[in-house]
Amino acid sequence: MRSRYTAFVLGDSEYLLSTWHPDTRPKELGLDDGPGWVSLQVLSASERGDLGQVHFRAVYSLESGWGYLEEESGFRKLDGRWFYLAGKTTEGRLKPGRNEPCPCGSGRKHKACCL
């Protein structure tokens, strides 16, 4: 999952397609209009046999603040490698308080970082 997030950050559609399960892989993947990803938080992960689940939240920057994409992703292992199957996603806006950690991942309070 972390390598796929990194590929989204770098705009590496070739890697994303190569790690997508052949049964659900799209013919092409355009990443030109992707957001400015800033952090990934894996909320849970599990595996049972050759099937895996990852629940994550990825934060991105917007001109007017912060947004997030949260997904419960399914993976399948083929020949010792994990491949992305599909996921259920939700998106929303983050509204961090002044004294909460900044969503950019700096470790600083939001009021002293990205306000």
N, C-alpha and C positions, 0 to 999 in steps of 0.2 A: 504494500500500500504506500509506504513512504517513497519508494522509487517512482511510483506512478504520479504522486503528488509533485515530486521534483521535476518529472517530465512535463507536467502541466505548467509549472513555474517557468521552465526553460522553453516552452513551446515545442517540445519534441514529439510531434504527432507520430513519427515513425516508431519510436519506442512504445508509445501508448498502444498503437495498433498491434505491435508484436507481442504485447503482454495481455491482449484481449482474447478471450476464448473464441475459437473459430466459429462456434455455433451462434454467437451473438455479435461478432465483430462487424462494425460498419465498413463499407468499402473505402471511405475516406473520412478524415477528421480535420475540420478547420479550427485552428486555435488563434486566428488573427485578432479576433475581437474579445479575447479572454481578459478577465479582470487582473488587477495587480495583486496576486496572492502574497500573503505575508506570514501566515502561520498555519500549522496543522496540529490538531490534537486528536489522537486516537482515544476514543472513549471506551471501547471494548473490542475484543477480538477473541474468536474461538474457532476451533476446527474439530470436525468429526469425520474421520476417514479421509476421503479425498475432497470434502467440501469445507469451505471456510466462510466465516462472516467477519466483517470489520465495520464497526460503527465509528465514524469520524466526523469532525467539524473542521472545515477549512475557512479561514478568515481572509477577506480581501479588502483592499482599500477602494473607496469611492471618492469622487470629488467632494461630496457632502458628508463624508463620514466613513463608516465601516459596514460591511455586509458579511454574511456567512452562508456557506453551503454545508448542510449536514446530510450525511448519506449512510444508509445501511447497505453495504456492498456484499455481494456474493462472489466467491472465488471457487475455482475447481483446480485440483492438482492433476496435471498430465505429465507423464514421464519425469516426475520429480520437480516440476516447476508449477508455480501458481499462476493461474490466468483469471482475469476479471470476467465475470459473467454479466452481471447487471446490478442495479441498485435502486433503492427508493430514496429520492432526494426531497429536501425541503430547503427553502432559502428564506432569509430574513435580514433585518438590519440590526446591528449592534448599537447599543446606546450606553457605553460605559460611563459610570459616574466619575467625577473628578478624582476621587481617591482610590478607584479601582485600578488594577494593572492595565497598562496600555495594550490594546489588541495587537500592536505591531511586534510584540514579543521582546521589547527592550528590557523588561523587568522594572521599568520606572512607572510611577503613578501616571495616569492619563493626563492629569492637570499639568504635569511637569514635562510632558513628552510631546504629544501630537495635537494638543489643542490649538 
